Protein backbone atom coordinates (compact mmCIF):
# COMPACT_ATOMS: atom_id res chain seq x y z
CA UNK A 1 0.00 0.00 0.00
CA UNK A 2 1.31 3.45 -0.89
CA UNK A 3 1.47 6.30 1.62
CA UNK A 4 -1.34 8.01 -0.28
CA UNK A 5 -3.44 4.86 -0.14
CA UNK A 6 -2.90 4.46 3.59
CA UNK A 7 -3.80 8.10 4.24
CA UNK A 8 -6.98 7.70 2.19
CA UNK A 9 -7.95 4.59 4.15
CA UNK A 10 -7.43 6.35 7.49
CA UNK A 11 -9.41 9.38 6.28
CA UNK A 12 -12.24 7.07 5.20
CA UNK A 13 -12.32 5.54 8.68
CA UNK A 14 -12.33 8.98 10.32
CA UNK A 15 -15.23 10.18 8.14
CA UNK A 16 -17.19 6.99 8.69
CA UNK A 17 -16.96 5.91 5.08
CA UNK A 18 -15.11 2.75 6.06
CA UNK A 19 -15.67 0.65 9.15
CA UNK A 20 -12.83 -0.31 11.47
CA UNK A 21 -13.44 -3.97 10.57
CA UNK A 22 -13.18 -3.26 6.85
CA UNK A 23 -10.01 -1.29 7.39
CA UNK A 24 -8.52 -4.12 9.43
CA UNK A 25 -9.36 -6.53 6.63
CA UNK A 26 -7.43 -4.37 4.16
CA UNK A 27 -4.50 -3.96 6.53
CA UNK A 28 -4.37 -7.63 7.44
CA UNK A 29 -2.11 -8.37 4.45
CA UNK A 30 0.41 -5.83 5.71
CA UNK A 31 3.35 -5.69 5.98
CA UNK A 32 3.47 -8.62 3.55
CA UNK A 33 1.15 -11.11 1.92
CA UNK A 34 2.15 -14.78 1.90
CA UNK A 35 1.25 -16.40 -1.42
CA UNK A 36 3.01 -19.64 -0.62
CA UNK A 37 5.55 -19.27 -3.41
CA UNK A 38 6.23 -15.59 -2.61
CA UNK A 39 5.83 -13.09 0.20
CA UNK A 40 4.74 -9.84 -1.42
CA UNK A 41 6.07 -6.83 0.50
CA UNK A 42 3.21 -4.32 0.58
CA UNK A 43 5.03 -1.97 2.96
CA UNK A 44 8.02 -1.36 0.73
CA UNK A 45 6.60 1.84 -0.74
CA UNK A 46 6.18 3.25 2.78
CA UNK A 47 9.70 2.27 3.79
CA UNK A 48 11.64 2.81 0.59
CA UNK A 49 9.56 5.17 -1.54
CA UNK A 50 8.63 2.68 -4.27
CA UNK A 51 6.71 -0.63 -4.25
CA UNK A 52 8.36 -4.01 -4.58
CA UNK A 53 9.65 -4.68 -8.11
CA UNK A 54 9.04 -8.04 -9.82
CA UNK A 55 12.07 -9.79 -11.31
CA UNK A 56 10.58 -12.15 -13.88
CA UNK A 57 13.30 -14.72 -14.72
CA UNK A 58 13.00 -17.90 -12.67
CA UNK A 59 9.27 -17.42 -12.06
CA UNK A 60 6.44 -19.07 -13.94
CA UNK A 61 4.04 -16.90 -15.90
CA UNK A 62 1.28 -17.78 -13.42
CA UNK A 63 3.45 -16.69 -10.49
CA UNK A 64 4.33 -13.39 -12.17
CA UNK A 65 0.69 -12.65 -13.00
CA UNK A 66 -0.38 -13.38 -9.41
CA UNK A 67 2.33 -11.19 -7.89
CA UNK A 68 1.57 -8.41 -10.39
CA UNK A 69 -2.12 -8.59 -9.48
CA UNK A 70 -1.43 -8.38 -5.74
CA UNK A 71 0.92 -5.42 -6.20
CA UNK A 72 -1.59 -3.61 -8.43
CA UNK A 73 -4.43 -4.09 -5.94
CA UNK A 74 -2.71 -1.72 -3.52
CA UNK A 75 -2.86 1.18 -5.95
CA UNK A 76 0.81 1.87 -6.53
CA UNK A 77 2.80 1.84 -9.73
CA UNK A 78 4.03 -1.60 -10.75
CA UNK A 79 7.29 -2.53 -12.45
CA UNK A 80 8.27 -5.99 -13.67
CA UNK A 81 11.78 -6.36 -15.07
CA UNK A 82 13.34 -8.80 -17.56
CA UNK A 83 9.90 -9.71 -18.87
CA UNK A 84 9.15 -11.54 -22.11
CA UNK A 85 6.36 -10.82 -24.59
CA UNK A 86 4.63 -13.99 -23.35
CA UNK A 87 4.59 -12.66 -19.80
CA UNK A 88 3.17 -9.34 -20.99
CA UNK A 89 0.42 -11.10 -22.94
CA UNK A 90 -0.65 -12.81 -19.72
CA UNK A 91 -0.44 -9.65 -17.59
CA UNK A 92 -2.31 -7.39 -20.01
CA UNK A 93 -5.38 -9.64 -19.98
CA UNK A 94 -6.18 -8.50 -16.44
CA UNK A 95 -4.45 -5.10 -16.65
CA UNK A 96 -5.07 -3.59 -20.10
CA UNK A 97 -3.43 -0.34 -18.98
CA UNK A 98 -0.09 -2.09 -18.54
CA UNK A 99 2.61 -1.28 -21.06
CA UNK A 100 5.43 -3.42 -22.41
CA UNK A 101 8.67 -1.49 -22.79
CA UNK A 102 10.19 -3.90 -25.28
CA UNK A 103 13.71 -2.48 -25.49
CA UNK A 104 13.93 -2.44 -21.69
CA UNK A 105 12.24 -5.84 -21.35
CA UNK A 106 10.01 -4.29 -18.69
CA UNK A 107 6.29 -4.14 -17.92
CA UNK A 108 4.98 -0.98 -16.28
CA UNK A 109 1.61 -0.10 -14.82
CA UNK A 110 1.14 3.50 -13.76
CA UNK A 111 -1.67 3.98 -11.24
CA UNK A 112 -0.38 7.08 -9.45
CA UNK A 113 -0.23 10.55 -11.04
CA UNK A 114 3.31 11.39 -12.08
CA UNK A 115 5.04 13.64 -9.55
CA UNK A 116 7.21 16.50 -10.73
CA UNK A 117 10.73 16.24 -9.36
CA UNK A 118 13.25 18.94 -10.23
CA UNK A 119 16.47 17.96 -11.91
CA UNK A 120 17.32 15.45 -14.60
CA UNK A 121 18.96 12.04 -14.76
CA UNK A 122 21.22 11.56 -17.79
CA UNK A 123 21.27 8.04 -19.21
CA UNK A 124 24.50 7.70 -21.20
CA UNK A 125 25.18 4.56 -23.26
CA UNK A 126 28.41 3.76 -25.09
CA UNK A 127 26.95 1.73 -27.96
CA UNK A 128 23.76 0.40 -29.47
CA UNK A 129 24.48 -3.04 -27.98
CA UNK A 130 24.16 -1.46 -24.53
CA UNK A 131 20.64 -0.13 -25.14
CA UNK A 132 18.69 -2.93 -23.36
CA UNK A 133 20.51 -2.05 -20.12
CA UNK A 134 20.21 1.69 -20.75
CA UNK A 135 16.50 1.40 -21.45
CA UNK A 136 15.99 -0.64 -18.27
CA UNK A 137 17.60 2.21 -16.33
CA UNK A 138 15.46 4.80 -18.12
CA UNK A 139 12.17 2.98 -17.57
CA UNK A 140 13.01 2.41 -13.91
CA UNK A 141 13.81 6.07 -13.31
CA UNK A 142 10.71 7.27 -15.16
CA UNK A 143 8.25 4.98 -13.35
CA UNK A 144 9.80 6.49 -10.18
CA UNK A 145 8.71 9.93 -11.48
CA UNK A 146 12.12 11.15 -12.62
CA UNK A 147 12.89 13.13 -15.74
CA UNK A 148 15.58 11.61 -17.94
CA UNK A 149 17.61 12.64 -20.93
CA UNK A 150 19.18 9.97 -23.10
CA UNK A 151 22.56 10.14 -24.83
CA UNK A 152 23.05 6.91 -26.76
CA UNK A 153 25.95 5.63 -28.88
CA UNK A 154 28.47 8.12 -27.48
CA UNK A 155 31.29 5.72 -26.60
CA UNK A 156 34.99 6.53 -26.44
CA UNK A 157 35.69 5.12 -29.91
CA UNK A 158 34.26 8.42 -31.18
CA UNK A 159 34.79 10.79 -28.28
CA UNK A 160 33.54 13.83 -30.21
CA UNK A 161 30.03 12.34 -30.03
CA UNK A 162 30.13 12.60 -26.23
CA UNK A 163 31.80 16.01 -26.06
CA UNK A 164 29.11 17.47 -28.29
CA UNK A 165 26.72 16.97 -25.35
CA UNK A 166 28.98 18.37 -22.61
CA UNK A 167 26.38 20.92 -21.49
CA UNK A 168 23.68 18.25 -21.11
CA UNK A 169 26.07 16.13 -19.04
CA UNK A 170 26.96 19.02 -16.75
CA UNK A 171 23.33 20.04 -16.19
CA UNK A 172 22.19 16.61 -14.97
CA UNK A 173 21.86 15.97 -11.23
CA UNK A 174 23.08 12.38 -11.58
CA UNK A 175 24.35 10.32 -14.51
CA UNK A 176 23.97 6.65 -15.33
CA UNK A 177 26.76 5.57 -17.67
CA UNK A 178 26.44 2.21 -19.43
CA UNK A 179 29.29 0.57 -21.34
CA UNK A 180 30.55 -2.83 -22.38
CA UNK A 181 33.84 -3.74 -24.08
CA UNK A 182 36.55 -2.10 -21.91
CA UNK A 183 34.08 0.18 -20.05
CA UNK A 184 36.14 3.38 -20.28
CA UNK A 185 33.18 5.70 -20.81
CA UNK A 186 32.32 6.00 -17.12
CA UNK A 187 35.76 7.38 -16.24
CA UNK A 188 35.60 9.87 -19.11
CA UNK A 189 32.19 11.15 -18.01
CA UNK A 190 33.35 11.25 -14.39
CA UNK A 191 36.15 13.55 -15.44
CA UNK A 192 33.73 16.00 -17.07
CA UNK A 193 31.09 16.54 -14.38
CA UNK A 194 30.75 17.41 -10.70
CA UNK A 195 27.75 15.10 -10.14
CA UNK A 196 27.45 11.44 -9.09
CA UNK A 197 28.14 8.94 -11.88
CA UNK A 198 26.63 5.47 -11.59
CA UNK A 199 28.55 3.12 -13.87
CA UNK A 200 26.92 0.02 -15.34
CA UNK A 201 29.16 -2.56 -17.03
CA UNK A 202 27.40 -4.61 -19.68
CA UNK A 203 28.06 -8.05 -21.10
CA UNK A 204 28.36 -6.60 -24.62
CA UNK A 205 31.76 -7.23 -26.14
CA UNK A 206 34.14 -9.78 -27.59
CA UNK A 207 35.61 -12.81 -25.84
CA UNK A 208 38.21 -11.02 -23.72
CA UNK A 209 35.52 -8.87 -22.13
CA UNK A 210 34.44 -12.06 -20.30
CA UNK A 211 30.70 -11.31 -20.42
CA UNK A 212 31.14 -7.96 -18.69
CA UNK A 213 33.94 -8.75 -16.25
CA UNK A 214 36.45 -6.57 -18.10
CA UNK A 215 34.30 -3.38 -18.02
CA UNK A 216 33.34 -4.16 -14.41
CA UNK A 217 37.00 -4.19 -13.35
CA UNK A 218 37.75 -1.06 -15.38
CA UNK A 219 34.90 0.81 -13.72
CA UNK A 220 35.85 -0.42 -10.25
CA UNK A 221 39.39 0.86 -10.87
CA UNK A 222 38.24 4.22 -12.26
CA UNK A 223 40.54 7.15 -11.54
CA UNK A 224 37.49 9.47 -11.57
CA UNK A 225 36.54 9.96 -7.93
CA UNK A 226 32.81 10.44 -8.49
CA UNK A 227 32.18 7.06 -10.12
CA UNK A 228 30.39 4.25 -8.31
CA UNK A 229 29.57 0.89 -9.89
CA UNK A 230 26.63 -1.53 -9.94
CA UNK A 231 26.63 -5.12 -11.14
CA UNK A 232 26.94 -6.30 -14.74
CA UNK A 233 23.84 -5.46 -16.83
CA UNK A 234 22.06 -4.03 -13.77
CA UNK A 235 20.23 -1.17 -15.44
CA UNK A 236 17.41 -1.49 -12.93
CA UNK A 237 19.70 -0.99 -9.95
CA UNK A 238 21.36 2.01 -11.56
CA UNK A 239 18.06 3.66 -12.50
CA UNK A 240 16.62 3.05 -9.03
CA UNK A 241 19.67 4.50 -7.27
CA UNK A 242 19.75 7.49 -9.61
CA UNK A 243 16.09 8.17 -8.80
CA UNK A 244 16.82 8.12 -5.06
CA UNK A 245 19.74 10.51 -5.51
CA UNK A 246 17.68 12.91 -7.60
CA UNK A 247 14.90 12.85 -5.03
CA UNK A 248 17.38 13.90 -2.36
CA UNK A 249 18.71 16.65 -4.61
CA UNK A 250 15.17 17.87 -5.24
CA UNK A 251 14.27 17.77 -1.56
CA UNK A 252 17.43 19.68 -0.67
CA UNK A 253 16.65 22.30 -3.30
CA UNK A 254 13.11 22.74 -1.98
CA UNK A 255 14.38 23.14 1.60
CA UNK A 256 16.94 25.72 0.46
CA UNK A 257 14.29 27.72 -1.41
CA UNK A 258 12.04 27.68 1.64
CA UNK A 259 14.88 28.88 3.85
CA UNK A 260 15.67 31.72 1.44
CA UNK A 261 12.01 32.74 1.39
CA UNK A 262 12.01 32.91 5.19
CA UNK A 263 15.16 35.04 5.24
CA UNK A 264 17.31 32.36 6.79
Secondary structure, DSSP 8 states (H G I E B T S, - for coil): --HHHHHHHHHHHHHTSS-HHHHHHHHTT-SEEE-SS-EEETTHHHHHSS---EE-TTS-HHHHHHHHHHHHHTTS-EEEES--HHHHHHHHHH-TT-EEETTTTEEEE--S-----SSEEEEEESSGGGHHHHHHHHHHHHHTT-EEEEE-S--GGGHHHHHTTHHHHHH-SEEEEEE-TT-THHHHHHTT-SSEEEEEE-S-S-GGGGGGHHHHHHHHT-S-TTEEEE-TT-HHHHHHHHHHHHHHHHHHHHHHHHHHHTT-
